[in-house]
Amino acid sequence: MSDEKLMTQEKKKNVTPPARLHAILARRGSYAVVFRRGPSDKVAVIGWDRRNDVFTLGQWFRGRIYPLRSDLSPKGEYLIYFAAKYGRVNPVEKIIREELDKKQLGDILQWEEAHPEFRHDFMAEVEAYHHEREQEEKMIRKARAQEFERLKQSPDYHDYSWTAISRAPYLKALSLWWHGTGWNGGGLFVSEKEFYLNRPPEWVAKTVPGVQDYRFKELPPAEMLEWGVRGECMMIYGNRLIRDGWKFLEDGWKYLEDTETTWWIYEKTLPNGWILRKIFPGGYEHLHEVYWERHLLLDTDGKTLMDGSGWRWAEFDNYRKRIVYAENGAIYELKLKLPLQPVMLHDFNGMTFQRISAPY
């Protein structure tokens, strides 16, 4: 390898990636929140007053928040969000792990030593190993069911993921539902007080300890499923986009040439007839998530006015009649007139973690 290529690789290693941004605009009024991620295990939630474009730091969080499974109440007063601290173990699971360790099953390589009959059939070995662990775990859960139920009802109970409703732009829970998995989670506001909680119907009757503030009403799962809300990020985000005026192009393959790498396309028609297109390519991309966006701004004839392939979030701000978008760790505005002149509203790069308490 040449010295020039080595120098280029070293420069790339030393480059700090831009902050990853996603915003949610309140449907009624001028409020919004910005989720700012970076480094990967730290997220800041920032309030945005769109009347004067003043940004106010709410709270930082050590862990992961999923903006695509989050939502703002219509006036922007409350935030529903899905968060996780991967690696944290709840007290019930901790006891189960300890009990399983006492059974001396070990990991699959250790287990293999005691079961030579499976050494020449790896798939059968894996299946048998996990089956034995599952059976042992069922016995533990049954034998200690009452103890586990008391632990679950304890105010000290915790899990590694949860959905919460807070007062934006803070994270302190007014209502809380422990989750314990990376699937589902989060929700959507239907009104100021009504919301859908994104969890399977079989979980709804389950007693979940935590803060429960009854100013909010969870809508029944039958209505939730009519929206198709269940699963990962796009099951929430896609419905949020449609609710907020975006049109899902089911035949999106007609609109792009690189159809093999495109999953979904959404469009929003702007007041002057222009079209803002939101494209979700399939697969991973350097520095981005499984679900990431790129954009196009089209005129009334469908011709490209601006290539927003670097925009990682974009929306039409109906309150100010402008496009707002995130690129390279900053948020910009773009007014609906030619020539197009982007204006930076705020650069979120360079922020560092701070411990901040919610004022309520």
C-alpha positions in Angstrom: 0.0 0.0 0.0 1.3 3.4 -0.9 2.2 6.1 1.7 -0.6 8.3 0.3 -3.2 5.7 0.9 -1.9 5.0 4.4 -2.1 8.7 5.2 -5.7 8.9 3.8 -6.7 5.9 6.0 -5.2 7.5 9.1 -7.0 10.8 8.4 -10.3 8.9 8.2 -9.6 7.2 11.5 -9.1 10.6 13.2 -12.2 12.2 11.8 -15.0 12.7 14.3 -18.3 11.8 12.7 -21.0 14.5 12.8 -23.8 14.3 15.3 -26.7 12.3 14.2 -30.0 14.3 14.3 -33.7 13.6 14.1 -36.4 16.1 15.0 -40.2 15.8 15.7 -42.3 18.9 15.0 -45.5 19.4 17.0 -48.6 19.2 14.8 -50.2 22.2 16.4 -48.1 25.2 17.4 -44.4 26.1 17.2 -42.7 23.5 19.4 -40.3 20.7 18.4 -37.7 18.4 19.9 -34.3 17.4 18.4 -32.6 14.1 19.3 -28.9 14.5 19.0 -26.8 11.3 19.1 -23.0 11.1 19.4 -21.0 9.4 20.7 -23.1 6.3 20.0 -24.0 5.7 23.7 -25.1 9.2 24.4 -28.2 11.1 23.3 -29.3 14.7 24.0 -32.9 15.8 23.8 -33.2 19.5 22.9 -36.3 21.7 22.8 -36.8 23.8 19.7 -39.0 26.9 19.7 -39.7 27.4 16.0 -41.1 30.9 16.5 -37.5 32.3 17.0 -35.4 29.2 16.4 -34.1 29.0 19.9 -32.8 25.6 21.0 -32.8 24.7 24.7 -31.0 21.6 26.0 -33.3 19.3 28.0 -31.5 16.2 29.2 -28.7 13.9 28.2 -29.1 10.1 28.3 -26.4 7.4 28.5 -27.8 4.6 26.4 -29.9 4.5 23.3 -33.1 6.4 22.4 -35.0 5.4 19.3 -36.4 8.7 17.7 -38.2 6.8 15.0 -40.3 5.1 17.6 -41.0 8.3 19.5 -43.6 11.1 19.1 -44.7 14.5 20.4 -48.2 15.3 21.6 -50.0 17.6 19.2 -49.1 20.8 21.0 -45.6 19.5 21.8 -46.0 19.4 25.6 -45.4 15.7 26.0 -42.9 13.2 24.6 -43.3 9.5 24.2 -40.0 7.7 23.6 -38.4 4.2 23.6 -35.1 3.9 25.4 -32.6 1.1 26.3 -29.5 0.5 28.3 -28.2 -2.6 26.7 -26.1 -4.8 29.0 -28.3 -4.0 32.1 -30.0 -7.0 33.6 -33.3 -6.9 35.5 -33.3 -8.6 38.9 -35.5 -11.5 37.7 -33.2 -12.3 34.8 -30.2 -12.0 37.0 -31.5 -14.7 39.4 -32.4 -17.0 36.4 -28.8 -16.6 35.0 -27.3 -17.4 38.4 -29.6 -20.5 38.8 -28.7 -21.7 35.3 -25.0 -21.3 36.1 -25.5 -23.6 39.1 -26.9 -26.2 36.7 -23.4 -26.2 35.2 -24.7 -26.2 31.7 -22.0 -23.7 30.8 -21.7 -22.2 27.3 -22.3 -24.4 24.3 -18.6 -25.4 24.0 -18.5 -26.6 27.6 -21.9 -28.4 27.2 -20.5 -30.1 24.1 -17.8 -31.9 26.2 -20.5 -33.7 28.2 -22.6 -34.6 25.1 -20.2 -36.2 22.6 -23.1 -37.7 20.7 -23.7 -34.3 19.0 -20.1 -33.4 18.0 -20.7 -34.3 14.4 -24.0 -32.5 14.0 -23.6 -28.8 14.9 -27.2 -27.7 14.2 -28.6 -30.6 16.3 -26.1 -29.7 19.0 -27.2 -26.1 19.1 -30.9 -27.0 19.2 -30.4 -29.6 22.0 -28.3 -27.1 24.0 -30.9 -24.4 23.8 -33.8 -26.8 24.4 -32.1 -27.9 27.7 -31.6 -24.3 28.8 -35.2 -23.4 28.0 -36.5 -26.4 30.0 -34.3 -25.5 33.0 -35.4 -21.9 32.8 -39.1 -22.9 32.7 -38.6 -25.0 35.9 -36.8 -22.0 37.6 -39.6 -19.6 36.7 -42.3 -22.0 37.9 -40.5 -22.8 41.2 -39.8 -19.1 42.0 -43.0 -17.6 40.4 -44.2 -15.9 43.6 -40.8 -14.4 44.4 -40.4 -13.1 40.8 -43.8 -11.5 40.9 -42.9 -9.6 44.1 -39.7 -8.5 42.5 -41.6 -7.2 39.4 -43.9 -5.2 41.6 -41.1 -3.7 43.6 -40.4 0.0 43.1 -36.7 -0.9 42.6 -37.4 -3.1 39.6 -35.8 -2.2 36.4 -35.2 -3.6 32.9 -32.9 -2.8 30.0 -35.5 -1.1 27.8 -38.7 0.8 28.4 -41.3 3.2 26.9 -42.0 6.4 28.8 -44.0 9.6 28.5 -42.2 12.7 29.7 -42.6 16.5 29.6 -40.6 17.6 26.5 -37.7 18.1 26.2 -37.0 16.1 29.4 -36.8 12.4 29.9 -38.1 11.9 33.5 -41.0 9.6 33.2 -44.6 10.6 34.0 -45.7 7.2 32.7 -43.4 4.2 32.3 -43.7 0.7 30.8 -40.8 -1.7 31.3 -40.1 -3.6 28.0 -37.0 -5.8 28.2 -36.4 -6.3 24.5 -35.3 -4.3 21.5 -38.5 -5.2 19.5 -41.6 -3.1 19.5 -41.5 -0.2 22.0 -42.4 3.5 21.7 -45.8 4.8 20.6 -47.8 7.5 18.9 -50.0 10.3 20.2 -53.5 10.4 18.9 -54.6 13.4 20.9 -53.2 15.4 23.9 -54.1 12.6 26.3 -54.6 9.5 24.1 -51.8 7.4 22.7 -51.0 4.0 21.2 -48.4 1.9 23.0 -46.4 -0.2 20.5 -46.4 -3.6 22.1 -48.0 -6.9 21.1 -51.6 -7.5 22.3 -50.5 -10.4 24.5 -48.4 -7.9 26.6 -51.2 -5.4 27.2 -52.8 -7.3 30.1 -49.4 -7.9 31.7 -48.8 -5.9 34.9 -45.8 -3.7 34.4 -44.4 -1.8 37.4 -43.3 1.8 37.3 -44.7 5.2 37.2 -48.3 5.4 35.9 -49.7 8.9 35.5 -53.3 8.6 34.6 -53.5 11.9 32.8 -52.9 9.8 29.7 -55.2 7.1 28.2 -53.8 4.1 26.4 -56.0 3.2 23.5 -56.9 -0.5 23.2 -54.7 -2.9 21.0 -57.5 -3.5 18.5 -57.3 0.1 17.4 -53.6 0.2 17.6 -53.3 -2.8 15.2 -55.6 -1.0 12.7 -52.7 1.4 12.2 -50.3 -1.5 11.8 -48.3 -0.4 14.8 -46.0 -3.2 15.9 -42.4 -4.1 15.3 -39.4 -2.0 14.6 -38.8 1.7 13.8 -40.6 2.0 10.5 -43.8 0.6 11.9 -44.0 3.7 14.1 -42.2 6.2 11.9 -44.1 5.3 8.8 -47.5 5.8 10.5 -46.2 9.1 12.0 -45.3 10.3 8.5 -48.6 9.4 7.1 -50.4 11.1 10.0 -48.4 14.2 9.4 -49.3 14.6 5.7 -46.8 12.4 3.9 -48.0 10.0 1.2 -46.5 6.5 1.0 -45.7 5.5 -2.6 -46.4 1.8 -2.7 -45.2 1.6 -6.2 -42.0 3.6 -5.3 -39.9 1.4 -7.7 -41.3 3.5 -10.6 -39.7 6.7 -9.2 -36.1 5.7 -8.8 -33.4 3.9 -10.8 -31.7 2.2 -7.8 -34.8 0.2 -6.9 -32.8 -2.8 -5.7 -31.5 -0.9 -2.7 -34.7 1.1 -1.9 -37.3 0.0 0.6 -39.8 2.9 1.0 -40.5 6.3 -0.5 -42.7 9.0 1.0 -43.7 12.3 -0.6 -45.2 15.6 0.8 -46.7 18.2 -1.5 -45.7 21.7 -0.4 -48.0 24.8 -0.5 -46.3 26.1 -3.7 -46.7 22.7 -5.5 -43.1 21.5 -4.9 -42.6 18.0 -3.7 -40.4 16.9 -0.9 -39.4 13.3 -1.3 -38.2 11.1 1.5 -36.3 7.9 0.5 -35.3 5.0 2.7 -32.5 2.9 1.1 -32.2 -0.7 2.2 -29.2 -2.0 4.1 -26.5 -0.4 6.2 -24.4 2.7 5.3 -21.2 4.0 6.9 -22.0 6.1 10.0 -25.8 5.6 9.7 -28.4 3.3 11.1 -30.3 0.4 9.5 -33.1 3.0 8.8 -31.7 6.2 7.3 -33.1 8.8 5.0 -32.1 10.8 1.9 -34.2 13.4 0.2 -35.0 15.2 -3.0 -36.8 18.5 -3.6 -38.8 18.5 -6.8 -40.5 21.3 -8.7 -44.1 21.2 -10.0 -42.8 19.4 -13.2 -41.0 16.8 -11.2 -37.5 18.2 -11.9 -34.9 18.2 -9.1 -34.5 21.6 -7.5 -32.1 20.3 -4.8 -30.4 17.0 -4.1 -30.8 16.3 -0.4 -28.9 13.0 -0.4 -26.9 14.3 2.6 -30.0 15.3 4.6 -30.6 12.7 7.4 -33.9 14.2 8.3 -36.3 16.7 6.7 -39.8 18.0 7.2 -42.0 20.9 6.1 -42.5 23.4 8.9 -46.1 24.4 8.4 -45.8 27.0 11.2 -43.1 28.9 9.4 -43.8 27.7 5.8 -40.3 26.4 5.2 -38.4 23.2 4.8 -36.1 22.3 7.7 -33.5 19.6 7.5 -30.5 18.0 9.2 -27.1 17.6 7.5 -23.7 17.0 9.0 -24.8 17.6 12.6 -26.6 20.9 12.0 -30.2 21.9 11.2 -31.0 24.3 8.3 -34.0 26.1 6.9 -34.9 26.4 3.3 -37.5 28.9 2.2 -39.9 28.1 -0.7 -38.5 30.5 -3.2 -35.8 30.7 -5.8 -32.9 30.9 -5.7 -32.7 28.3 -2.9 -30.5 29.6 -0.1 -30.1 27.2 2.9 -29.6 29.0 6.3 -28.0 27.2 9.2 -30.2 27.4 12.3 -28.0 25.6 14.8 -24.8 23.4 14.7 -25.1 20.5 17.3 -21.5 19.2 16.8 -19.2 19.7 19.7 -21.8 19.2 22.4 -20.6 17.2 25.4 -22.5 15.1 28.0 -23.9 17.0 31.0 -25.9 15.7 34.0 -29.1 17.7 34.1 -32.1 17.0 36.3 -35.7 17.5 35.0 -37.4 20.5 36.6 -40.4 18.6 37.7 
